[in-house]
Amino acid sequence: MRRLAAVWRDESAEAERTGEEEMATAVTSSESWAEQREIEEKLHHFFNLNTDYSDESYDLYTVALHFRLFRQHGHPISSDIFGRWMDVNGKFLEGLRYDGKGLLSLEGSQHDQLWNIEEMDKLPEYVKPFYKALLKLYEQFEEELAKEGRSYAAHYAIESLKELVRSYHVEAKSFIQGYLPPFEEYLKNALITCTYWLLICRVIDDIATYEVEKERGQSATGIESYMRDNDATIEETVAKFFEIATDAWKDINKECMRPSPYSRDVLMQILNLERIIDVPYKDNQDGYTQPEKVLNPHIVVLFVDPIDT
């Protein structure tokens, strides 16, 4: 991609700051396989340039951005590139608190530097056992996939988990700061944190969990955001969310009709995932929060007292 190549600094020119942001957009928003392939090739090229990040023309914002993009795409760039902003004890300099843009970029990068056992010392003690077990689990995934000739799939599983963690971090910040994002902003992030990447799941979950989340002080919910943005009542908002879910079901049913340009196997996977939503959230109940009430009967019927065939 020309815009990706244009924004990387070289010996003769320095990229504009807007270019850096375009690069991030190019990498994170491209959808086609061809674009993704070209981005991977460009990043591989840039990584092998062995850029000297000790050059003062690289500010914290830029270095953190490059670090995040390389790590997101599997390039083992060292956290040593932040050396200019760290003291002798390995802590970031106190003066960085005045560099708001740099700190935001740095914060984003921190969720990508942690997929290496050598990075574990940077974590709090209570997180280390979980982190070690997580790395081991994904190593096992990769070994199993390698037997099937699909070891490449492990990379995408890892990147998806990183994306989920980053999105959980966004939600955590909103909760701590009491920030209620606009509905579109909320939905973009919430489609990831629902872990289904499906609109039906997101809006049905929001309806079922609204009261529980409200009781525990979580104000940054889809229901609250929609009500504020549209000056709507709770009843109007719930009705709208059901309408969104119904329309999404219609779209899915339409896509499943023949002829379709998509693989039937893929469509059935999506359809069955949508069907699952009806189980934990039946009658607006929150089966994930109260599994003993909602899910336990299904578990008993399926595994404890199954019907003989």
N, C-alpha and C positions, 0 to 999 in steps of 0.2 A: 504494500500500500504506500502510495507516494507520500501521503500526509504523515504516515508513521516514520518513514525514512527521513522526512524533512525536519523533524523536530529533534533529532538526536544531534548533539553537538559534535563537531569534528574540528580539525586543525584550522579550518579557514573561516568558519562561521559559528555564530551562537544562536540557538533557537529562541524564538519569542516565548514568553510564558504561556500565552494562549495556545501555542503549539504543543507545549507539554500536556496541557489539559486535553487537547484533541487526541494526542497519542493514547492517553488513558481511555478516552471514549472509544477510540478505534479498537483497542485491544479487548475491552470489556463488553462492547455492544454488538460486535460483528456476529452474524448469525449463520452465514453460509459456510459450507465446508471449504470452499475455495478461499474465502477471506481468512478463515482460521489457519489454513495451511500457509498462506502468504505471511500472516503475522508471525507464525512460528518460525518461518525461515528468516524473517527480518530480525526477530529477537535473537535468534541463534547467531546471526551475523554481528549484531551489536554487542552481544556478550563476548564474542571472541575478539573484539577490538581492544580488550583489556584497558578500558578507560581509566584514566588517572583521576580518581575522585578527590584526591588531595588538592587538586587545582581549585583555588578559591572562586573561580567563575561558577562552580557548582554550589548552589545554596542548598540548605537542608530540605526544602520542599522538593527540589529536583532529584536529589540523591535518594530520598525516601521513596519517591515515585518510581524511580528506576529499580530500586531494590524490590519493591512490591511487584512490579511487572515481571522481573526476572524470576523471582521466587514462585509467583503464581503459575509460571509456565515451565517450572521444573529446572531452572538453571541455578546451580549452587553458588550464588554470589555470597560472599562473606559479609557478615555484619561489621567487619573491620572498616568498611567504607564510611562508617559513622565516627571514626576516630577523632576527627576535627572537632566534634561536638561533645566529646566525653572527657572526664577528668581521669586522673591516675588510678582511681578506684573503679573505673568502668561505669561510672554514673554520668548521665547526661548533665551538661552544664546548667547551672541555675539560671543563667541569663537567657536561656531558650524560652522561658515562659513569656517573653515579649514577642516571640516569633509565632504568632497564632497560626498562620498558614502552614508554616513548616511543621509545627506540632501536630496539626491535623493530618498532614501527609505522613508524618512519622507514626502516628497512632494507627493509621490504616496499614502501614507496612508491618507492624508488629504482629499482626495476625497471620502473616505469611512466612516470617523467619523461623516459626516453630514447627518444623517437620524434619527434625534431625536430632538424633539422640544427644549430639554434642551441645545442643542448645538448651538442654534440660536444666542446667544450673541457673538459668535466668528465671526459672519459674518458682512460684511459692512452694514451700515444702509439701503442703497438702495436695497440690496439683500433680506433683511428680509421679506418684504411683499410677494415677489414671493416665497420664500422658505416655508413660512407658508401656503400659498395657495397650493403649490405643495404637502406638507404632507397631507393636508386636502383632496385633490383630490384622493390620493392613499388610504387614509382611506376609502373613499367612494367606491373605486374600491373593496377593501377587503370586505366591508359590502355586496356589491352586489354579489360578488363571493361566499361569505359564504352561501347566500341563495340557491345557486346552489350546495353547497357542494364542492366548489373548491377554498376555501380561500387560499390554499397553492400556487395558481398561482400568488398571489400578490407578494410573495417573489421574484419570477423570473422576474416579471415586474419591480420591484424596482432595482434588480441587473442589468437588461438590461439598465435601465436609468443611473445607476452609471457608467456602462461601456461606455456608450455614452458620458457622461460628461468627463470621463478620456481621451477619444479619442479626444474630442474637445479641451481639455487642451493641448494635444500633438500638435495639429494643431496650436493652439494659440502660443505656444512656438516657433514653427518653423517659424511662421509669424514674430514674434517679433525679433527673432534672425537672420532672413534671412537665415535660414538653409534649404537646399534642400536635402531631404533624398534620398537614392537609391530607385529605383522604387519599388522593392519588399517590402522594409520597408514602403514606402508610401502606397502601396496597402493594406497591412495588416491592417493598421490603418484606411485607407479611406473606406474600406468595412464596417466598423462600423459607421463612421460618415455620410455615405450616408443614413443610417437608414433603408435601405432595406435588407442589407446583401446579395446583389445579384451583381454578377460581371457585368452583362449587365447594370444595373443602374449606377454603378460606372463609367464605361468607357464612356457611352453615356453622363452622366452628365459632365464629364471632357471635352468632346468635346464642348458641348453647352455652358459651362460657362467659357471657357478658356479666351476669349477676355475680358469679364467683370472682371474676377479676375486679369488679367494682368493690366488692367487700374487702379485698386485700389491698385496696388503694391503687390499683393499676388504672391510671386515667388514659393512657395512650392506646386506646382500643379503636377498632374499626367503627364500632357503633357510635362512640363519643365523637370521633372525627367526622363521620358523616353527618351527625346531628348538628354539629357546630357549623360545618361548611354550608349546609343546606337549610339551616334554621328549621330543622324537622323535629318532631316528637319521637319518642322511643318507639311508639306504635308505627308511625310512618316509616321509620328507619328499618325496623324489622321487616315490614311488608316489602320495602324496596330490596332488602337483601334476599328475601325469598324470591322476588321477581328476578333478580340477577341469577340466582341458582337455577330457576326454572328455564330461563333463556339459555343458560349454559348447557343444561341437559338437552334442550332442543338442538343446539349446535352439535353436540356430541352424537345424538341420534342421526342427524343429517349426514355427518361425516362418515358414519358407519354404513350408510346405504351404498349399495353398488350402483354403478361403477365408482371406484375410488382410486386416486393416484397413490394412495398409501397402502403399505402392507397390512393385510388383514390381521396378522399376528400382533403387530404394533397397536392397531386400533383396539383389539380385544384386551390388551394389557391395560390401556388407558381406561376403557369402559369398565373393566373389572375393578380397577382402583377407585373409580368413581362410585361403584356399587358399595364398596367397603364403607364409604362415608355414612351410609344410611344405618349402619350397625351401631357405632358408638354414639351417634348423635340422633338416634331415633326419638321422636317426640320432643325434640329440643333438650334432650338430656346430654350431659357431658360424661361420656363413658370413660374418657381418659382420666378425668379427675376422680370419678366414682366408679372404678372398674368392678368393685364388688357388687354394685347394684345393677349396672347395665351390662357388663361383659361376662361376669361370672356365670350367669345362666347359659350363655352360649358355649362357654368352655366346658361346663358340666355335660351338656348334651352331646358335644362333639367328642370329648376325650374321656370323660369319667363314666357316663352312662350312654354310650353310643347305641344307636338303633342297629340291631343285627340285620344284615342283608343276605 
